[in-house]
Amino acid sequence: MNEKKIAVMIYPFFSLQEITCLTSALTIWRGRKLDVFAASKDPIRSEDGFSVTADKLFSEFNAEEYDCVILPGILDPLPALFEKGNIEFLRGLADKDIIIAAISSAPLLLAKAGLLEDREFTSAVWDEILQYLDFVPKDNIARVPVCKDGNIITAVGFAFREFAVAVLRALCMDCGDNIFPSAKKEYTAEELTFKMGKKDFAEFFKEYRRYETL
């Protein structure tokens, strides 16, 4: 039986850096095949200016061929958040036996798709935004670098190494804690509560309302 493939979602301003430890380990070290999915075949710019074209559209996704969907973080999450194709695709994963791994701001997409209603999760989203958005289940927020609850794995952006390890292990791949060496420390809940300030939140709120009226 052939090993299942890995799916990566992309959307405007996605972060390659936050997932490349994981994708490199899966494809180069483990020989897994990877397909890139998006709402369209138009080139999509990453946060650092790379232009990437998806291999497949969401409509071509067959859950039986994949055992993991990876969501990179997003520098500006609003275009992705208000792209209906992204949310509809994720809603379609609700009853699937598949690992869903989202880092940094990408858990917002999971929340909007209703996948975090009964799951603990973490993210690197500013706390004012988390508290404002009505689709975010506030009581489920875990102030930790990486959180695994069932088949959903979430992480803050700087924990991309630990995120990679958690996903590899969820896929039953043996690896040590130090497969990607990094500085170690304990974090308090306050250190993992990210405040953007009233002025910046006001700008976000203005832009968010603009998207709501489109």
Secondary structure, 3 states (H helix, E strand, C coil): CCCCEEEEECCCCECCCCCHHHHHHHHHHCCCCEEEEECCCCCEEECCCCEECCCEEHHHCCHHHEEEEEECCECCCHHHHCCHHHHHHHHCCCCCCCEEEEECCCHHHHHHCCCCCCCCECCCCCHHHHHHCCCCCHHHECCCCEEEECCEEEECHHHHHHHHHHHHHHCCCCCCCCCCCCCCCCCCCCCCCCCCCHHHHHHHHHHHHHHHCC
